[in-house]
Amino acid sequence: MRRTYLIQRLCPPRERLANPFTFGGGLQDGGLTEDAVHLLSPIFSCDYMGAAEFEFGALPRALSHLANKFASGNGAAWSCKVKGREVFILSENGLAGAQIVPILNNLAEGKLRLKEPSKFDEVLSGKSDRYIGWIELDNSFVFFVDAGAFEKMKTLFESFTGQCGGA
């Protein structure tokens, strides 16, 4: 497992997955295909991260990787408690539990050095309700504090066959 460095913050759905500035000067919609934008926009919208690492295909690569794991039967949908709050996770089977839970606990404690802040600790402590989920881009897993968004994403992954683009 690679070191966690890039985490895309997810907001509740807007009219469109990304406004024209969400991915800065990078690829249109961060490199997501129109089909992917259409599928994802009812579930979440991406927060502007302010760094080029998020702009040039990292999001579609992570989502495609995870979608392919689900398509091949190697995806996992599960939950755990972090600081007393239920967190819902979509990951590949091999990353569940022992590898992801420490990352989430470290995020909750503000102990990980990230390219841009996740704000996960602020959501868990009740200081913010702006974010409903996150996509960890280095190891391709998604986690939500919003059960409805988790269920929609889980349903999508269970029927998804790689329409995100990317590698």
N, C-alpha and C positions, 0 to 999 in steps of 0.2 A: 504494500500500500504506500502510495506517495504521500509526502507531507501536504497537509491542507494549507493552501495559500489563497485560493480564489473561491469565494462564496458569493453567488448572485442572490441578492435580496428579492423576494417576491411580495408584491402588493395585491390587494383584492383586484378583481378584473376591472378594466376600464373599457371604453368603447373599442380600443385596439390594444393588442399586446404591448406595443411600444409606441411612444410618441416619437416625433422625428428626432428628438435629442437623447432618447434613452441610451442609445449605443454610440453617442458622440459622432465622430467622423469616420467610424468604421463601417462595416458591412450593413446593408439595409436589414433592419430587425436583427442585428447581431449575426446574420448569416442564416437565420431560419427561413425555410421555404414559405411561400404563401399558404400552402396546405397546413404546415405546422402552426403558423400564426392563427389560422382559422380554428384549428383544434385546441390550441392552448389558451386563446384569448377569453373563453368563458370561465377558465379556471383561475388564471392569475395574470398580472401584468408585471413587467420587469422594472425594478427601480434603477435609476441612473447610478452607475458605480464610479464614474469619473476616472477610469483608467483604461488604457488601450488593450490590456490583456483580456478585457471583457468584450471587446468590440469586434474581434476578427475570428469568429467561429467557435469560441470555447463553449458557448451555450449549446449550439446544435450538436457538437461532438459529444458532450456529456449526455444529452438527452438521447441521441442515437445509440450510444453505447448501452445505456440502461434499457432502452426500448428493445434492442437486440437481445439483451439478457432475458427480458420477459418473454420475447417471442420464442426463444429457444428453451423456455422452461426453467431458466436459471435466475429468475427474478424473485424477490422476496418483499412482502408487504407486512410490516410489523410495527409495534409501538413500544415505547419505554417511558418511564418517568424521568424528567430532568427538573431538578429543583421543585418537585412536587407537581409538575405540570405534565400532562400527557403530550408526547411528541410522536408523530406518525411518520414512519420512514418507508421509502421505497429504495431498494438497493439490490445489488446482485447477491445471490445466496451466500457466497464466500465472505462478504463483508459484514453480514449481520452480527449484531451483538458485540462480541469482544473487541472488534476494531472500531465500530462507529460510536458506540456509547461513550468511550473515553473522549472522542473528539467533541461530542455534544456537551459533555460535562465540562471540558476545558473551554469551549465557547461560552457556556453559561457563566463561567468564572472569569471570562475575559483574559484567559491565559494563552490564547493562540495569537501568533503574529500573522496577520493577514494583509493582503495588498490593500483592501478597503474593509472597514468595520462591518461585521455582520448585523449588529444591533440585536442579536439573539438574546443577549443578557438583558437588554432593556425591555424586550417583549416579555420574557419570563418573569421579570420583577414587577411588571405592571406599569412601567414608566412609559411604554409606548404600545399602541395597538395598530400601528401603521403596517406591520408586516405579518403575512399569514404563512410564509414558508421561505425556504432557501434551497438553492441547488449548489451542492458542493461540486465544483467543476474539475478538481484534480483527480477525484476518485469516483465520480459519477454516481452520487446518490442525492436523493431529494428528501427533505424533511419539512413537515408542516406542524403548526400549532392549530390549524383550522381543519377540523375533521371532515367537513364538507368538501373542501378543496382536495384533501388527501384522497377521499373516495372517488372524486371525479378523475384525478390523475391516475389512480390505481386502475380504474375502469379503462381509461385510455391506454395505459401501458399493456394491460391484459389483451387488448385488441390491436395494438400498434405493431406495424411492420416496417418501421424505419423511414417515415416520411419527414423527419426533421432535417435531413441533409447532413452535411458534415461527414466525418470519417468514422 
